Amino acid sequence: MTFLKTTILFFLIILFQTQSKTILFFGDSLTAGFGLSSPEKAFPSQFGIELNKTNNKVKVLNGGLSGETSAGGLSRIDWVLRQPVDIFVLELGANDGLRGLPLDQTKKNLQAIVDKVKSKYPKAKIVLAGMMVPPNMGKSYSDEFKKVYPDLATKNNCYLIPFLLEGVGGNEKLNQSDGIHPNDEGHKIIAKNLVKFFEKLL
């Protein structure tokens, strides 16, 4: 191989590496794909497939764990961040809300996770996936819970997905029998919504 060809190949490799993006979804059972026919049906995997139809330089990682709370996420974030990330999507807090945990502690845990990501990967973009809790938790609690995500996004200059389950939450046809976890079709819709969001972000 001539020097010129070698040089061109080297720069092409560097160009590919600099354009490649790693997106990590860090969340609970929604991200993990609880109750689906297969783990590949979870929205992170579906999102990666859809996004790579137009951009094949994106690597999508699923860091979901069923039953995870914000405190649990904080306890394992250091291990997860051993994998370099360009975009970090934080999808936690829903289980805190369903258990009626103090929101000041939830907010503190989520902030600590954001701080760790910023410290480890200062150039990484951080996306907060907003969630809501059922009205039976009480209007005051539900309203305060809904504000947690936009407040954190504003404070940290993060990107915000107002409601991850937009168009899916509350629809019986798109959820499993528990009424909380989306089914295969519901995850497809979440993935398509995310593609629209990330096409602008990328």
Sequence and secondary structure as in RCSB ss.txt:
>XXXX:A:sequence
MTFLKTTILFFLIILFQTQSKTILFFGDSLTAGFGLSSPEKAFPSQFGIELNKTNNKVKVLNGGLSGETSAGGLS
RIDWVLRQPVDIFVLELGANDGLRGLPLDQTKKNLQAIVDKVKSKYPKAKIVLAGMMVPPNMGKSYSDEFKKVYP
DLATKNNCYLIPFLLEGVGGNEKLNQSDGIHPNDEGHKIIAKNLVKFFEKLL
>XXXX:A:secstr
  HHHHHHHHHHHHHHHHH EEEEEEESHHHHTTT SSGGGSHHHHHHHHHTTT TTEEEEEEE TT  HHHHHH
HHHHHTTS  SEEEEE  HHHHHTT  HHHHHHHHHHHHHHHHHH TT EEEEE     GGG HHHHHHHHHHHH
HHHHHHT EEES TTTTTTT GGGB TTSSSB HHHHHHHHHHHHHHHHHH 
